[in-house]
Amino acid sequence: MVSLDDYIDDDGDEPDTAADFAALKGCLKALADAIASTNLAVINGAQGDVGAATQRVQASIGALKRFHDAFKILEAGTEDESEAPAEEEDDA
């Protein structure tokens, strides 16, 4: 297992790495919830339990919304980095 402690300690000079990791963690959790809920919806539908399948589909939609919200945070960090002026090197 990889320890992310070295990457999470921010000194203020670099982008907010801790927020990026928290957003990434949120993305992964939400995506896992969406997949699990979708699988359970299929199982419940195959068993003929329409009520349970409907609840699982709604849970999957909610998880995908959480994924989308967390991913916006990651995209915002990427946009901030791309807007920063690139340092040019002199070949002299």
N, C-alpha and C positions, 0 to 999 in steps of 0.2 A: 504494500500500500504506500502511496506517495503522501508525504506530509506537505500541506500547503502553507504552513506557518511562515515560511520564509517569504512567501509572496504576499501575504495578507498584511504584514506590518508596513504601514504607510509612513513616510517621512514628510509628506506634504509637497514634495517636489514633483512627484509623478502623479499620473491619473489615479483616481480612486479605485485601486485594485480590490480592496475589500468589498466595495459595493458591486463590482463586476462579479466577484466570486459568489456573493449572496444572490445576485440576479441569476447567475448560471445555475446555482443550486436550486433556486425557485423554478427555473425553466425545466430542469431535469425531473424534479419532483412532480410538477404539473403534467409533463409529458408522460411520465410513468403512470400517473393516476388516470389520464385520459385513455391510455392503452388498456389498462386493467379494467376500467369501467366499460369500455367498448367490448372487450372480450366477455365480460360478465353479461352484458346486454345480449350478445349473441347466444350465449348459453341459456339465459333465461327465456329468450325468444324461442329457441329450439325446444325448450321444455314446455312451451305454451303459456308461460307466466308473463302475460302482456304488461301487467302493472309493474312488476320488478324490472322488466326490460326497459320500460319507459323511464323509470327512475335512474337506471344505469346510463341511459342515453343522456338524460339531463345532467347527471354527474360528469359525464364525459365532456359535454359542451362547456360546463363550468370550468373543468380542468383546462380545456383548450383556451378559454378566455384568460385564465391565470397565466398560462404559458405565453400568450400573446402580450400580456401586460409586462411580464418579466423580460421578455425578449426586447421590448421597446427600450428598456434600460440599457441592455447590451448594445443595441443599435445606436442609442444616443451617445454612448462612449466612443463608438467607432466614428460617428460623424464629427465629434469634437476633435478627434485625432487627425482626421483628414482635412479639417478646416485650418489646422495650425500651419503656419508657413514653414515650408521645408528649408532647412539650412543648405545653402549652396557652398560647394567646396571650390576653392581656387586651384587651378592646375599650374599656377606659376611657380 
